[in-house]
Amino acid sequence: MTASTTAIERSRLPALTGARFLAACMVLVCHVGIALIPRLGGTRAHDAQRYVEAAGNVGVSFFFVLSGFILTWVSRPEDTARRFWRRRLVKIFPNHLVTLAAALLLMLSASVPITAINTVPTVFLVQSWIPEQDAVINYGGNAPSWSLACELLFYLSFPLLLRVARGIRPGHLWRWLAGTAVLIALVPLVAGLLPARPTMPLTNDHWWAVWFTYYFPVTRLLEFALGVLTALIVMRGRRLPFGVVPALALAVVAFVAGAHLPGVFDRVAATSLPLALLIGALARADTGDRVRVLGSRPLVRLGEISYSLYLVHYLVVAYGPIGAVHPENWAKPVSLAGVFGYGALTLAISLVLAWLLYTCVEAPAMRRFSRPRPPKAAARPAETAPQPSAPGT
């Protein structure tokens, strides 16, 4: 690599860290909206529901593409697969197990059924491989953890995927990116060949098609690959078609248009490539310190706790002030002011819990377990005079 690309590769990308918080908020808005907007009534509520659901889809897709991008960006040739896997497992499992334990306690307190299918696969993060609604989306548990099953596949496949991607000639990277985007767009067509039953509660969507398009780790791996290819395009100095503002405008247009697509086409097909272009544009601008708002210290700090926020917010929606886990609450009318009030309160509680989870679990676990401890110094022979200790030992 040239000196300039090496400098780009080592950038910490604060704007993308800040963008992680906004993506987590989009998922939170989705779950708050699903629980409250139907209680508004009227046709406008139906239209608003369409967009809040789309916000959740885009937030998750952003995380998947960003995962591939960031892991490629920070990868080093001297790193080993074993070290990489250790770091990623330590990153996801402590928070996951703590929030899962909290979810089980809350389920017991609310008399929500706890069964083998809605708990055991979740413990090991394999629930998204099982085409069973109770396994993948347990509404009384911590439903968002399904995405960690996809992330786990991403991490396991990353060393091989990166090796293959690095073997692509720089001039061919855009072709591979376009081909991956086409495959993502074709996934709903394949899903349409699956059985049309059973249907999902609340939405009446065909479960098999939704599972294959949205929850199945293999199909979501394509978005992760999109992020890997986008990172290589930026790192190798290939030209991007858009700057940050046009890329953001394209992503917004794709978000609005995608929300109106029929069937499962509204989940990922329209937005994955625009999100990849936006992430690439942000990274390119980030290296020149040109994204000051997203890269500000408060947003970067919030971005650092975004994984914890993602894991705790649904429990607050289900068991907090909204009380979405209780069926009787879904029949209670709510005003527009109430929707915003409940949403703000849910965000505030979620941020406090996310900060506690990050401070007490995630950060200490990463410091203690993400890297092997250095070997202890060999014991000195008894007859050898004591020597001064090296600094830090």
C-alpha positions, 0 to 999 in steps of 0.5 A: 500500500502507499503511504496515503492509503496506509494513513486512511486505513488507520483512521478511527473514522469517528463519523461512522462511530457516531452514525452507529448511534443513529442506526441504533436509534432507528431500530428503537424508533421502529419498535416504539412505533410498532407498539404505539402507532396502531393505538393512534388509529386512522389512515395516517397511522397506517402510513406512519407504521410503514415508515417506522418499520422501514427505519428498523430495516434500514438500521439493521442493514446499516449495521450489517454493511458497516460490520463488513466495512469496519472489520476490513478497515481495521484488519492487519496482515499479522492478525490471525483468525484465532485472535480475531474470533476471540475478540469478536466473541468477547465483544458480543457474548457478555452483553448478550448473556447479561441481557438474555438473563434479564429477559428471562427474569422479566418474562418470569415476572410477566408470566410470559411462557419460557420454552426450549424453542424460545430460549435454548437456540438464543443462548448459543445464537443459532436462532436465526438458522431455525425457520420457526417464529418462536425461535427467531422472534420471541416478542416476550424476550430480547427479540433483537438478538436474532441479528447476533446470530447473523453477526456470528456467521459474519465473524466466522467467515470473515478471515476467508471472505477477506482473503478472497476479496483481497485477491480481487483486482482493484479495477474489478472491485466495482463489478463485484460490488454491483454483482453482490447488490444484484444478488441482494435484490434477487433474494426476495424473488427466491423467497417468493418460491417458498411456501406462503404459510404460516403468516406472522402475527400483527403483519400477516406477512408470509413467514417463510419469505420473511425469514429467508429474506430478513432473518436467514444468516446466509442471505444477510451475509451478502450485506456484510460482503457489500461492506467488505468490498466497499472498504477495499474500494475506499482503501485502494483509492478507487473513485466513489460516485458520490460525496456525503450529501448526494450519498445521503440523499440517495439513501433517503430516496431509497428508504422512502421508495423501499418502504412502498415496495410490495411483499418482502422487497421492502426489507433490504433490496432497495437500501443496501447498496445506497447504504454501502455508498453512504458508508464509503462516502462518510469514511472518505470524508472522515479521513479528511475530518470533514464530517464534524457533526457525526464525528463530534465527541458526544455522538462518538461516545453514544456510538461506542455504547450503540451495541449495548443500546441495541440490546437493551432497548427492546426490553425497555419497550416491552417491560418499561413505560410502554409495556408492550409485552402486555396484550391489554396495553395494545388496546389503549388509545394514545395521543400523538403527544403520548407517542413522542413522550413515551418514545423520549422516555424509552430512549432516556431509560435505554441510554442509562441502561446501555451506559451501565451495560457498556461500563460494567460488562462490555468494556471490562470484558474487552479489556480483560478477555479480548487478548491473551495475557502475556506469559509470566516471566520465568522464575529466577534461580534462588541464587540469582540476585533480584533484578529491578522490574521492568516498567508495567510488569 
